[in-house]
Amino acid sequence: MAQNITVKGLVKDKQGLPLPGVSVKVKGTNQGASTGDNGGYTISAPQNSTLEFTFIGYKTIEEAVGGRTTVNVTLSDDNQQLNEVVVIGYGTTTKKDLTTAVVSLSSKDIENQPVTNPLQAIQGKAAGVQITSQSGKPGSGVSVTIRGNTSINASNSPLYVIDGVTSRDASFLNPTDIESLTILKDASAAAIYGSSGANGVILITTKKGSSDKIRATFNAFTGFSNLWQKQDVLNRDQYIALMKELGYDTNGLGNENTDWQDLTFGTGTQNSYQASISGGVKGGQYSLSTGYQQDKGVVSPAKLDKYTIHFNGSQNITKWLKLTGNAAITQNNSIDVSDNANVARGGTILSALTTPPTIGVYAANGTYAFNPYKGGSENPVANANAARNRNRNFRFLGAFAAEIKFTQDFSFKSSISTNNNDNRYSYFLDPYSTDYGRTQKGIINSNFSTDHVWLNENILNYTKNWGKNAFTATGGMTLQQSKYYYLAYNEQNFIGANGQLLDHGTSIPPQLPNASEWSKRSYLARLTYAYDGKYLFSTNFRADGSSRFGKENRYGYFPSASVGWRISGENFLKDVKSINDLKLRASWGKVGNDEGIGDYSYLQLYNPTTQGSYVLAQIGNPRLKWEETTQTNIGLDLSMFNSRVVFTADAYLKKTKDLLINQPLPNSIGFGSIPANVGNMENKGLEFVLTTKNFIKDKFTWTTDINFSLNRNKVTSLGDKVNSITFGGIYERDAAIRVVTGRPLGSFYGYVSNGVDPQTGNIIYQDLNGDGAINADDRTFIGSAQPKFTYGVNNTFTFGNFGLNFLFQGVQGNQMFNASRMELEGMNDSKNQSAVVLNRWTTPGQITDIPRAIKDNTNNTLTSSRFVEDGSYLRLKTTTLSYNFGAATLGKLKMSKVMLYASAYNLLTFTKYTGFDPEVNVNSANGPAMGIDYGTYPQSRTFLFGVNVGF
């Protein structure tokens, strides 16, 4: 028999870092050992034996002992994706150890796109995350919904954690400063953030320096955009014929035949420049970047100028003390044009469609022309250009932290951060150029607001690996406070008694400032344990105390737990070469919500008056408490064929109880509503992600990423005092949306339209209760804004130095309420109309789907199924063609990277929706009033050309 010897050694990865928990086995026997914290091992083995080194996520290697007493090995990644580091709440882990529903995106997923909001760049790339553009206006926000809506009146937006600093917004960041985004989708992953994580959490890590060398980069692009489609409206002769039919006097209408869409929608431009430098000094790293982005919209003078500065640095003061700091400074200067607001009287977008073609831009006296039949209804050029409508927003987000390492395994980190948001708005309309300005004799509106939030976090971390066991523990306390201040100012009447222009308005209503505060105190803990990389367990607990609730209900308690089983690590699958990794996950967690109800909703409030007295403004509700959401998730992760195929599936059930809503009150009380915990809601859904490496050759590669999500939302209770809540108000008509038990949010409510009566030319509304009359009792549910499923398909090709990428993004099965058509097909006043009204009913017996024209009568345009349309769409969201210079050329230029690219954004759209854009919403796209289009600024098609260089 061969004589055994003692063999020692170290196991490291390609970066030279030790790998604890690696299995070391004498081939052909059951004799084995595991590496310790430093990657070291000791084993007794025959002199002529062979050692097997196995570790999940790394390639198994065999090493002959050959009589040696020291055998050191280096393991290489078997699946790089499995070993990617993923940022989670208050720590990091690797993908292979995740037991919760998490999706991670890198800087490559969001670069080279003409967006000023980084969240727009991930649209269609993350399963279960629906991102909807509110508007195509420069600087407009997006709605982010993670696994459906969980609240009615409270917030449905996720929490953003930017380098450890919490925020309710991330649009101010420069997309090129972001290194990675991690989206915590299930409650177990988000529960470490407790009350702030009810709608999911998006962790954003910005770019940092490296200690090996100094790097400098410069990124720039320029491009242009235009409207991807126009609407057909009546020309001059057709409009005059309609006015005569309505009984208007058409004498003196003018001889113009103005195409207002051509005058309103022009060519927008986009420019972006960003420079950065990063590197390291002894024991530290730093990164500094600055950027400028400009977006001129397709509707002049809408514009956004965005200036950013970002810093990230760390320094090891001693072996046991490390200091880190980061700061992001953003200033947005924007020029606005009116859309959404006052649409029935001529917001810019609808005005471009409804202004009579018979008038020109200017009247004979040089002022802006307006609809001669409708005073104050300005033309779209006047709506966009007459007023000086500006906004300046300044954001500062910064943090400083100190980390003490008591031992290699035990550390303490304390941080202080601030998130400041200062906003200044100014609006001026002169008393001469527009009809409305003359009526008001000039207007100044302005306001100033500040929101300062500070956060202190104190976190202990302990990590211990021994043998096949891996254990971590995290615990801590956080304190957070916000102070908000708002002051508005108004002046009117700039015309003196003799008709002279005054320096200041003579009508200055007194204004009182608004101020509020809120604060939170939180305690958190997390434990994770893994055995042999196969059996994974994690549990979180957080207690949050919020000043928004009374003393009896101030604290909410939010636990969670998750488990994972790596089936591929079991002996019965070890020899299945086609499976690289197979893991089952299950999790449960509870999170809370205190957003959207006001900072003092549980108190009885009195408002001061300008006369020095007080009036009762709010009835208190001391019983108000946390809105709570529990979520159960089951998931599967599969990697096959040398990681050529990677598949992830998740199924979840979310239940929200004690919804925070404004409960309606009887009219006799004198108040419309009171904040209360009323009702429950449910979301359930499926998510699938498939990544395939279709071709992997030396000169040609092709990879595909597909994600698919479906979610079913339903209100399961509104309590015993609330039958329904209405949302989505429409000018001079019934609200379009009603919330009731058993229906999803965004359910359209109105009359059922059965077409046009051939004898009368009026719309036939269905008499649902059979009483022979059409009234409010005949309304019912007529559609839903909730999609049946969403999806994205991303393909990436490389051929030599060339690269081609295109992303299709789609939403299927949702409906839109096209309220713009109420104005464009109403034929009840002097607005111009859609060309479809050329098919209007004119004679008895005529078969058509367009009713007759009736002056000053809106009966044919009631809130009904006539205006509910299929809102499904498929978009070629982005496509990019790039060229990367090769190593030989870069060596001659002494550069690390040179890439030239051309991109298109919103290049193609396939939809049956008849409005400008199937994606935009007049209200929030993740609230109960979703799915209504009412004169909203559409998105544009953009083409750009750029360069990325590195030194």
Order of alpha helices (4+ residues) and beta strands (2+ residues): beta-beta-beta-beta-beta-beta-beta-beta-beta-beta-beta-beta-beta-beta-beta-alpha-beta-beta-alpha-alpha-beta-beta-beta-beta-alpha-alpha-beta-beta-alpha-beta-beta-beta-beta-beta-alpha-beta-beta-beta-beta-beta-beta-beta-beta-beta-beta-beta-beta-beta-beta-beta-beta-beta-beta-alpha-beta-beta-alpha-beta-beta-beta
